[in-house]
Amino acid sequence: MNEYGVDMPLLFQMGFANSATSLFMIDLLLVGTVATIFIISDGTKHSIRYKWLPVIGVFLVGICFGLPLYLYLKERQLTS
């Protein structure tokens, strides 16, 4: 991190520094992409409101935040 925030180029440089961290970064990017595609396609199919919120959550916080948030929004809308 630099003095005033996250240094994204340094994050990717360190994330792909060796084979172990490269596999970890690829896994995170792949899971985030698949979760985003699922949220958008299933959200469109069921007309879920605010489906953009879990997509942002997946990339800002993580899959463990975005996917449960989407499932909560879906359940709340389908039971109403």
PEPE-V937811 format. One line per field, one symbol per residue. burial: # if it has 24 or more other C-alpha atoms within 12 Angstrom, else .. A space follows every 50 residues. Layout:
# PEPE-V937811
burial = ???
This chain:
# PEPE-V937811
burial = ...............................#..##.###..#....#.. #########...#..##.###.##......
